[in-house]
Amino acid sequence: MATQAAYAVEKAIGHDGSSITAQDVANYDGEAGKEETMKALCWMGKNKVEVHDVPRPKILEPNDVILKVTGSTVCGSDLHLYHGTVIQLSKGDILGHEFCGIVDEVGSAIKKVQKGKRYVASFQIACGDCFFCKQKLSSQCERTNSNTTEHAMYGGQTAGMFGYSHFTGGFAGGQAEYVRVPLGDVNLLEIPESVPDEKALYLGDVLATSYNAVHDTAVYPGDQVAIFGAGPIGQMAGIFAVKAGASKIIFVDTEPRLTFIRSRWPADHVDKLELVDYKKLSFGVTNKPTVVSKLKELCGGRGPDAAIECAAGEYAKGWMHWLEMAIGAETDTSEIINEMIEGVRNFGRCGVTGVYVGYTNHFNIGSLMERGIRLIGNGQAPVHKYWDDLLKMIQDGELDPLQMVSHRVSVDDLDKVYVKFEKREDYMQKVFVETKFSLPACAGSPKLTRY
């Protein structure tokens, strides 16, 4: 398989040596683990994940923290791993980049994090002291990912990331009962007693990512905003856009997500909501109604001021992109990007938050240049820049993450949850994954569903 072959190439070439923490500890086999075992969700091949009993992690470096996981989740970007779209996965890798828990062990160099307290982890692993970390741009840390292939493809590297392939450092993830957190003093945020896990968990990715999408793209008071993708990131981007003063929010997706958005949308902002089902429209060069023509119609003939991509580049609409992706002529489709560029008003802004892996064809650079469109790569969100402020919003009652949470599930059923999440069954939007260490469910949390 291509993703495993890419990792074999990386191992043959070798890392560049820039990381200050161990690379390719994507599970806890051998010297990385203990004799005691735990439940964990493991990648076993394309479209195949399984819950296994695997070795528990142990302290490997002085700055390590071991968490007993009390909550995790499944993200839309996990599906890119599931599909094998993100390269350099290896059989047995433990997935999951959003998790919180109770500290079980600390390394000898840990100064802030305390055993027995609750913390949420950022999905990125940052050093706290490099050029980017000093600016709180933690997702671009220069010292936690030494992957040579990523540097060659991108001209630079991102930070290491939990449970997201060897392309981002090869760190075991948190869809498990225990997880090792390198550089724990930097990458863990203490959870106050007043905030339950079911709300704090999402500080580590989805809340920071959706907040960054809105503010990095720049949404101003009175703006009309189109959001492509009505999953959890898109949903919360809509909420943050309203908080930024947007006058209209247009979600572009299909069922069942559009119905879920309508059912959970704040009642005092219902007049600002518009839903566009792309499956009922045509695409490409045509005289039939399209997403682009619909956006123009909804926004005075000009189009929205800004568009935010919260979907991903792996989902082709037309046969040409499907074929080119299948034969390796491109890694990502440009269809949504083109719809955003063509759809926004002249001098409009387009932010890209959905995952794009590499290269794309048929990109409408002409519309971008001639009409003065700003195309903004929002990047992997710098969680450390935002999570204190977002936590305060939760504490003050200004932000309720539970509005996107549709299901509570068990870590034992995660392999089945992936299948249901991919198919969007039972209006599954965002899940809270409990373990044997989880605290009693908070008020407003969905009841546990077993599969």
Residue pairs with C-beta under 8 A, 6 or more apart in sequence:
1 45
1 46
1 84
2 84
2 87
2 328
3 46
3 84
3 86
3 87
3 88
3 89
3 165
4 88
4 89
4 90
4 91
6 87
6 88
6 149
6 167
7 87
7 88
7 89
7 90
7 165
7 166
9 149
10 88
10 147
10 148
10 149
10 166
10 167
13 148
13 149
14 148
15 23
15 146
15 147
15 148
16 146
16 147
16 148
16 151
17 146
18 142
18 143
18 145
18 146
18 157
19 143
19 144
19 145
19 146
19 160
19 169
20 127
20 143
20 144
21 61
21 63
21 125
21 127
21 143
21 144
21 160
21 182
21 183
22 60
22 61
22 182
23 145
23 146
23 147
23 160
23 166
23 169
23 170
24 166
24 169
24 170
25 32
25 60
25 170
25 171
25 172
25 180
26 90
26 92
26 93
26 94
26 165
26 166
26 170
26 171
26 172
27 33
27 40
27 42
27 54
27 55
27 92
27 93
27 94
27 172
28 34
28 54
28 55
28 56
28 57
28 58
28 94
28 172
28 180
29 54
29 55
29 92
32 55
32 57
32 58
32 60
32 180
33 54
33 55
33 56
33 57
33 58
34 55
34 56
34 57
34 58
35 55
36 55
36 56
37 53
37 54
37 55
37 56
38 53
38 54
38 55
38 56
38 176
38 177
38 178
39 51
39 52
39 53
39 54
39 176
39 177
39 411
39 412
39 435
40 51
40 52
40 54
40 94
40 172
40 175
40 176
40 177
40 411
41 49
41 50
41 51
41 94
41 95
41 96
41 173
41 175
41 176
41 411
41 414
41 415
41 418
42 49
42 50
42 51
42 52
42 54
42 91
42 92
42 93
42 94
42 95
43 49
43 81
43 82
43 89
43 90
43 91
43 92
43 93
43 94
43 95
44 50
44 91
44 92
45 84
45 91
46 83
46 84
47 82
47 83
47 84
49 82
49 95
49 414
49 415
49 418
50 415
51 411
51 412
51 413
51 414
51 415
52 92
54 92
54 94
54 176
56 177
56 178
57 66
57 172
57 178
57 179
57 180
58 66
58 105
58 180
59 66
59 105
59 106
59 107
59 180
60 180
61 107
61 182
62 107
62 108
62 109
62 110
63 107
63 109
63 110
63 182
63 183
63 184
63 185
64 105
64 106
64 107
64 110
64 180
64 181
64 182
64 184
65 103
65 105
65 106
65 107
65 110
65 113
65 119
65 180
65 181
65 184
65 188
66 103
66 104
66 105
66 106
66 178
66 179
66 180
66 181
67 99
67 100
67 101
67 102
67 103
67 104
67 119
67 121
67 174
67 178
67 179
67 181
67 188
68 101
68 102
68 103
68 104
68 177
68 178
68 435
68 437
69 99
69 100
69 101
69 174
69 176
69 177
69 178
69 179
69 411
69 435
69 437
70 100
70 101
70 102
70 118
70 197
70 434
70 435
70 437
70 438
70 439
71 99
71 100
71 101
71 197
71 198
71 201
71 432
71 433
71 434
71 435
71 438
72 96
72 98
72 99
72 100
72 174
72 175
72 176
72 201
72 411
72 433
72 435
73 96
73 98
73 99
73 201
73 202
73 206
73 430
73 431
73 432
73 433
74 96
74 175
74 414
74 417
74 418
74 421
74 431
74 433
75 97
75 98
75 205
75 206
75 232
76 229
76 231
76 232
76 233
76 312
77 97
77 164
77 312
77 355
78 95
78 96
78 97
78 163
78 418
79 418
79 421
79 422
80 86
80 312
80 314
80 355
80 357
81 89
81 95
81 163
81 164
81 165
82 418
82 422
83 314
85 314
85 331
85 357
86 164
86 165
86 167
86 355
86 357
87 149
87 165
87 167
87 357
88 147
88 149
88 165
88 166
88 167
88 170
89 165
89 166
90 166
90 170
93 163
93 165
93 166
93 170
93 172
93 173
94 163
94 172
94 173
94 175
94 176
95 163
95 164
95 173
95 175
96 162
96 163
96 173
96 174
96 175
96 176
96 179
97 123
97 161
97 162
97 163
97 164
97 173
97 174
97 204
97 205
98 123
98 174
98 201
98 202
98 204
98 205
98 206
99 120
99 121
99 162
99 173
99 174
99 175
99 179
99 201
99 204
100 118
100 119
100 120
100 121
100 191
100 197
100 200
100 201
100 204
101 118
101 119
101 174
101 179
101 437
102 116
102 117
102 118
102 119
102 437
103 113
103 114
103 115
103 116
103 117
103 119
104 115
104 178
105 115
106 113
106 114
106 115
106 184
107 184
110 184
110 185
111 185
112 185
113 119
113 184
113 185
113 188
113 190
117 190
117 191
118 190
118 191
118 197
118 200
119 188
119 189
119 190
119 191
120 188
120 189
120 191
120 200
120 201
120 203
120 204
120 387
121 162
121 174
121 179
121 181
121 187
121 188
121 189
121 204
122 138
122 187
122 188
122 189
122 204
122 205
122 208
122 383
122 384
122 387
123 161
123 162
123 164
123 204
123 205
123 383
124 138
124 139
124 141
124 144
124 158
124 159
124 160
124 161
124 162
124 187
124 380
124 382
124 383
125 141
125 144
125 145
125 159
125 160
125 161
125 162
125 169
125 171
125 181
125 182
125 183
125 187
126 133
126 138
126 139
126 141
126 144
126 159
126 183
126 186
126 187
126 384
127 133
127 141
127 142
127 143
127 144
127 183
127 186
128 183
128 185
128 186
129 143
130 141
130 142
130 143
131 142
132 138
132 140
132 141
132 142
132 382
133 141
133 186
133 384
136 382
136 384
136 385
137 382
137 385
138 159
138 382
138 383
138 384
138 385
139 158
139 159
139 379
139 380
139 381
139 382
139 383
140 156
140 158
140 159
140 379
140 380
140 382
141 158
141 159
141 160
142 157
144 159
144 160
144 169
144 182
144 183
145 157
145 158
145 159
145 160
145 161
145 168
145 169
146 157
146 169
147 157
147 166
147 167
147 168
147 169
149 167
150 157
150 158
150 167
150 168
151 157
153 358
158 168
158 380
159 168
159 169
159 380
160 168
160 169
160 171
160 182
161 168
161 169
161 171
161 380
162 171
162 172
162 173
162 174
162 179
163 171
163 172
163 173
163 174
163 175
164 171
164 173
171 182
172 179
172 180
173 179
175 411
175 414
175 433
176 411
176 435
177 411
177 435
177 436
177 437
181 187
181 188
186 384
189 203
189 387
189 388
189 391
191 197
191 200
192 391
192 395
194 395
195 391
195 394
195 395
196 439
196 442
196 445
197 432
197 438
197 439
197 442
198 401
198 402
198 405
198 432
198 441
198 442
198 444
198 445
199 394
199 400
199 401
199 402
199 442
200 391
200 394
201 401
201 432
202 401
202 404
202 430
203 383
203 387
203 390
203 391
203 394
204 383
204 387
205 381
205 383
206 232
206 233
206 236
206 401
206 404
206 430
207 236
207 386
207 387
207 390
207 399
207 401
208 381
208 382
208 383
208 385
208 386
208 387
208 390
209 233
209 353
209 381
210 232
210 233
210 234
210 235
210 236
210 237
210 239
210 240
210 310
210 353
211 236
211 240
211 381
211 386
211 390
212 353
212 378
212 379
212 381
212 382
212 385
212 386
213 233
213 237
213 240
213 308
213 310
213 351
213 353
213 378
213 381
214 237
214 240
214 241
214 244
214 308
215 240
215 244
216 351
216 376
216 378
216 379
217 306
217 308
217 349
217 350
217 351
217 376
217 378
218 306
218 349
219 225
219 240
219 241
219 244
219 245
219 246
219 305
219 306
220 244
220 245
220 305
221 244
221 245
221 246
222 245
222 246
222 247
223 241
223 244
223 245
223 246
223 247
223 304
223 305
223 306
224 246
224 247
224 248
224 250
224 298
224 299
224 304
224 305
224 306
225 238
225 241
225 246
225 248
225 249
225 250
225 304
225 305
225 306
225 307
225 308
226 250
226 252
226 295
226 304
226 306
226 307
226 308
226 340
226 343
226 344
227 234
227 237
227 238
227 241
227 249
227 250
227 251
227 252
227 307
227 308
227 310
228 234
228 252
228 253
228 307
228 308
228 309
228 310
228 311
228 336
228 339
228 340
228 354
229 252
229 253
229 309
229 310
229 311
229 312
229 354
230 251
230 252
230 253
230 257
230 258
230 260
230 261
230 310
231 253
231 257
231 310
231 311
231 429
231 430
232 404
232 429
232 430
233 310
233 353
233 354
234 251
234 253
234 308
234 310
234 311
235 260
235 261
235 264
235 403
235 404
235 429
236 401
236 404
237 308
237 310
237 353
238 249
238 251
238 261
238 265
239 266
239 399
239 403
241 249
241 308
242 249
242 266
242 269
242 272
246 272
247 272
248 272
248 274
248 298
248 299
248 304
249 269
249 272
249 273
249 274
250 274
250 275
250 276
250 295
250 298
250 299
250 304
251 257
251 258
251 261
251 273
251 274
251 275
251 276
252 276
252 278
252 291
252 295
252 339
253 261
253 275
253 276
253 277
253 278
253 311
254 277
254 278
254 279
255 277
255 279
256 424
256 427
257 424
257 429
258 275
258 277
259 427
260 406
260 427
260 429
261 273
261 275
262 273
262 275
264 403
264 404
265 273
274 298
276 291
276 294
276 295
276 298
278 291
278 317
281 288
281 289
281 290
281 291
281 293
281 294
282 288
282 289
282 290
283 290
283 291
283 317
283 318
283 335
283 339
284 290
284 318
290 339
291 339
291 343
292 303
292 339
292 342
292 343
295 303
295 304
295 307
295 343
295 344
296 302
296 303
296 343
298 304
299 345
302 345
302 346
303 343
303 344
303 345
303 348
304 343
304 344
304 345
304 348
305 344
305 345
305 348
305 349
306 344
306 348
306 349
306 350
306 351
307 340
307 343
307 344
307 348
307 349
307 350
307 351
308 350
308 351
308 353
308 378
309 336
309 337
309 340
309 350
309 351
309 352
309 353
309 354
310 353
310 354
311 336
311 354
312 332
312 354
312 355
312 356
313 331
313 332
313 333
313 334
313 336
313 337
313 354
313 355
313 356
313 357
313 360
314 325
314 332
314 333
314 355
314 357
315 333
316 322
316 325
316 333
316 335
317 333
317 335
318 335
320 362
321 330
321 333
321 334
321 335
321 361
321 362
323 329
324 330
324 361
325 331
325 332
325 333
329 361
330 358
330 359
330 360
330 361
331 356
331 357
331 358
331 359
331 360
332 356
332 357
332 358
332 359
332 360
333 360
334 360
334 361
334 362
334 363
334 364
336 354
337 350
337 352
337 360
337 363
337 375
338 362
338 363
338 364
338 367
340 350
341 350
341 364
341 367
341 368
341 371
341 373
341 375
342 364
342 367
344 350
344 373
346 371
346 372
346 373
347 371
347 372
347 373
347 374
348 371
348 373
348 374
349 373
349 374
349 376
350 373
350 374
350 375
350 376
351 376
351 377
351 378
352 375
352 376
352 377
352 378
353 378
353 381
367 373
368 375
390 399
393 399
394 400
394 401
400 444
402 444
402 445
404 429
404 430
405 429
405 430
405 431
405 432
405 445
405 446
406 426
406 427
406 428
406 429
406 430
406 431
406 446
407 417
407 426
407 428
407 429
407 430
407 431
407 432
407 446
407 449
408 431
408 432
408 434
408 441
408 445
408 446
408 447
408 448
408 449
409 417
409 431
409 432
409 433
409 434
409 448
409 449
409 450
409 451
410 433
410 434
410 435
410 448
410 450
411 433
411 434
411 435
413 450
413 451
414 433
416 451
417 428
417 431
417 433
417 451
420 426
420 428
420 451
421 428
421 431
432 445
432 446
434 441
434 448
441 447
441 448
